[in-house]
């Protein structure tokens, strides 16, 4: 599964590179390399994986007790902010424009930009019907998806304890999304940012995990081939559009394939490392893109290597930067944050006992 997660992150990089560098130059590359996905689709597929992995973790590691829920929240907090906060600090140190923008931002924009809670709602509705780009830090606009992730994490210990709760939330979200799509078609606010219309993707992953807990259900290895069928649904005979039957067929096939894919790959050290790089790639790629899209650099690469050279450079530099960020920042910060949490909990227990 790690390779799939990294591929989805690279699809986001690929699509953002096309939009920011190639299309303004009236150039493009063959989008078949993305296997029928675009940045928006990749985010929704990430949500499906997140729902599956969180469901698996809560059922098999944390449990549903108050202590288990608290441990789950600690783990998710460290996972998200061990890299996000250091990168945010680094951005503010090296970019006077980012510092100035944050300094002049409204208080709630500062909060969502730095703490992420509610960032997707702020972006969607602060300047409705326009997007409020001030909800995020400059060059970290992709962080709006982390607001959706945090909303799901907050609900997960309560929702995922019951298959009926999963089903009810799934059905409610499908209904909200269907109404929004019927009235507006694909709409970046109501069918992409609006959490009640996208939580269904998390629930599909969680539901796949719930079904897979039953003996022999969804764990047959042949179900991994659902990934190939998923690509076929997205690409042939032409690219599937948002919320079409083929789009939903691909999403469902993807969700169904996850339990068998997870069982087959969860013990692979190499694939787990690749999966660990998906989050750093997702966070750092806009920094790399901001650097590469400077006209003096992008024009030179285009003249020497063409559009494929630009996209290749963006993917490679993003991946290399992500490796550096993971091992030089995320791993030590994770250890430091966990040690700090452990010491704080130990101190609180000692005070409670005295």
C-alpha positions, 0 to 999 in steps of 0.5 A: 500500500505504501507504493500506492500512497506515494504514487497518489502524492506524486500525482498531486505534484504532477498535476500542480506542475502542469497547472503552474508551469506548463499550461501558462506556457501553452504546453502539456504532457500526456496525462496518461502517466497519472493513470486516470487520476488528477490532484483532486481525485488523488486527494479523495483516494487518499481519504479512502486509504486514510479511512481504512488505515485509521479504522484498522489502527483503532480496531487493532491498536488503540481500541475504543476505551477513553485511554485508547482514544487519547492515545489515538489523538496523540499519535495523529497529532504527532503524525501531522504536526511533527513535519508541518510545524517545522516546515511552517517555521522554515517557510516563515524564516526564509520568506519575508513575503510569507511572514508579512502575509501571516502578520497581516492576516486575520486572527482566525486565518492565523489559527487555521494556517498554523493549527489547521483545524477548520482550515478547509471550512475557512477556505471554503466559506470566509469569502464565499463564493470565492475561495479564501486563500488566506486560510492557509500559509503562503506556499502551503495551500495544499494544507487545507486537506489536513483540516479534513483529515483532522475533522475525521480524526476527531470523529473516528474513535466515536464513529468507527466503533459501530458499523451502523454509525459508519453506514449512517454517516456514509449514507448521509454524506452520499445524500449531501453530495448527490444534492450538491452535485445535482444542483451545481455539478462539480463545485470546488466548494460544495463537492471538494472542500465541504467536509459533509460531502467528502467524509463519505470517502473516509467512510468507504475506507473505514467500511472496507476495513469493517467488512474485511474483519469478517472471516474471508471477506475482502482479503482474497489476494485476487481482489488486489486486481481491483486496482487495475480495474479501477484504472480502467474505469478512470481511463477508458474509453475516455477519462472519467469525470467527477461523480460519474458512474465510472468515477464511483465504480473506480472509487468502490473498486479501490476501496474493495481492493484495500484490505487484500492490498494491505495484508499483502504489503504491510510487512514490506519494509521497502513499501512502508518506507515509500508510504512514509514519504507520501506525506513529506512529498505532499507537504514540500512539493509546493516549495519546490514548485515555487522555486522551479516555476521562476521564469529564469529557471523554468524557461531554461529547463523548458528550452533544454528538456521540454515539458517532460523535463520540467515535470521530471525535475519537479517530481525528482526534486520533490522526492529528494526534498521529501526524503531529506525532510523525512529523515532530517526533520520528521523522524527526529521531531516525532521522537522529540514530540513523543518523548515530550508527551511521555514526560508530560503524562508521567509528570501528571501521573506523579502529581495525581498520585501525590 
